[in-house]
Amino acid sequence: MAKSEGMSAAEALGRVAAIENTLDAWEQTAPDAILALGGRDALARASDMTCIGPVPRLDAATWERASREYEDKRYDVR
């Protein structure tokens, strides 16, 4: 019998964790941009899965809005 080419439960859980971690990072660094997209689920739907996790497919204006929000939070030293 040939070995299945599927992934193990542990591998699947690891990938789910990677997806969740990526979405968490986006929510932490650009929460307003994520809300403007329609929330976390909308971000996930707008993403392509890659070997490093989900990568959002966003237009230039959305990327810029998220990037500016990230930079504003990064340099906010209140």
Secondary structure, DSSP 8 states (H G I E B T S, - for coil): -----S--HHHHHHHHHHHHHHHHHHHHH-HHHHHHHTSHHHHHHTEEEETTEEEE---HHHHHHHHHHHHHHHT---
